[in-house]
Amino acid sequence: MKRLIILLALSSFAQLTWGQTRSGKQANHKAGLIQLNGGAVSEHAQQQFASDFQNTSGIGWKRETFYDRVHFTNANGSTMDAYYDIEGKLIGTTAAASFNEIPPAAQKEISKRYPNCSNAPVLFFDDNNDNDTDMFLYGSTFDDADAYFVQVRDKKGKLEILKVDPSGKVYRFPGKQS
């Protein structure tokens, strides 16, 4: 019994202290995100971007709370944002999408609840499967997985964000399945 109490106390202490700092950076232990310090974009992120994306234009960098973000136009003429973590590794990209691009089952489900949704803004997050860092969008974190985010208005005009996974399941974001 004494060993169990000591083990529980050590486990609680480890959980409390783990998210405090890592490599001198503040961490959000709930999401596993590390807050970036300073206003300068990482040279590692810039070098990695040059390796990840060729034939780009209109490149603009910004240091955000948890990421270095670059807005650019790709070789196909589409505008995108790429997000890089504290180590300069690509987390994923976002790009505008249309309602018709989300899976048909999700289109049907969303259309039932939000009749005027066909022109709703849609954002596609394309995860880098080689990086496990969570993503932070619309004021909330989510695990790293490809997803569409649909901005709809409820009957009272309140903005709601719906997350749609590639299989067509629809979730209120943040929140549970809708």
C-alpha positions, 0 to 999 in steps of 0.5 A, a space after each residue: 500500500 505504501 509503495 502504491 501511494 509513493 508511485 501515485 505521488 511520483 506519477 502526479 509530480 511527473 505529470 505536473 512538471 512535464 509540461 512546464 518547460 522543455 529545452 527552455 521553451 514553455 509548453 502547453 502540456 495539455 496539447 503537447 505544443 511548445 510555445 515559440 519565443 522571439 519574433 524571428 522565424 526559424 532558419 531551420 523552418 525556412 530551409 526545410 520549406 525550401 526543400 519541401 516546396 519548390 516553384 513557389 511565389 508570394 512567400 510570406 513568413 510569420 512567427 505564431 505562438 506555436 508555429 512558424 507559418 509561411 503563406 505562399 502560392 504553389 506551382 499550381 497557382 493555389 495559395 497555401 499555408 505551411 506550418 513548422 514546429 519548433 525544430 523546423 519540421 513540417 507539421 502540415 499545410 492548409 488550403 482553401 477547399 470547396 464544399 463539393 470537395 468534402 466527402 459526399 456523406 458529410 455533404 449530405 449530413 451538413 446540408 440537412 442541418 445547415 441548408 445554406 451551406 453549399 457556399 460555406 468557407 472550407 479549409 483543408 488541413 493536410 497532415 505531414 504523417 512524419 510529424 506527430 505534433 498536434 495542430 492548432 486551428 480556430 483556437 483549439 488543438 486537434 491530433 494530426 490527421 487530414 481533415 476539412 473544416 467547414 464554417 457554417 452558421 446556425 439558425 441564430 447566426 452563430 458561427 460553428 466550425 465542423 471538422 470532417 474526416 476523410 471517411 465523411 464523419 462530421 464533428 463539431 470543432 472543438 467537440 463531439 460528433 454532430 
